[in-house]
Amino acid sequence: MKLNKEIDVLIQMKEEIVADMKACITYEPHRENDLLCLMERYIKSAISERPRLLDQIKKCMTGTDYENPFEAYYCYSVDDIERFEQLLTGFIEQSKRQNYKAWERELEIKNLIQQLNNLNVSCQGELIDTYRREKLLRFFEDAEGFLKIDGIKGIVNELRSW
């Protein structure tokens, strides 16, 4: 019973981190802001890219459908968020198993941290920002108690690049 409650806490923590990631790439059209963004991109773009951006500016001005102008600035995508979520979900599922030895759990954590490092690097270091880093550290600290592994925070801090 206690294990289920601790697992539920980890699931909730994971969902909070994922929700924050999604919120940062959720787009709500706003013509004035979108037009400013498109114009900035037009000014800074290569000449070959300008006709496409000019077409997007025209669409924005006339109110027809246009691309999300901020998408070019996103360093990660929904796919990256889903991969992050899969990694933590896998860790949570493996944590439910009772027959692991401490060294096996420690190896599992090290592998997870390496995968999170690789994912974050592929997202230009933006997927796990300072806020999410602190939430993720708390996630591992909460897991430490019921996994019966001393020093998870030390392991994570030693290996993480975020």
GIQUIMO-V14751 format. One line per field, one symbol per residue. ss: DSSP state (@ for helix, = for strand, . for the rest). A space follows every 50 residues. Layout:
BEGIN
ss->???
END
This chain:
BEGIN
ss->.@@@@@@@@@@@@@@@@@@@@@@@......@@@@@@@@@@@@@@..@@@@ @@@@@@@@@@@@........@@@....@@@@@@@@@@@@@@@@@@..... .@@@@@@@@@@@@@@@@@@@@@.......@@@@@@@@@@@@@@@@@@... .@@@@@@@@...
END
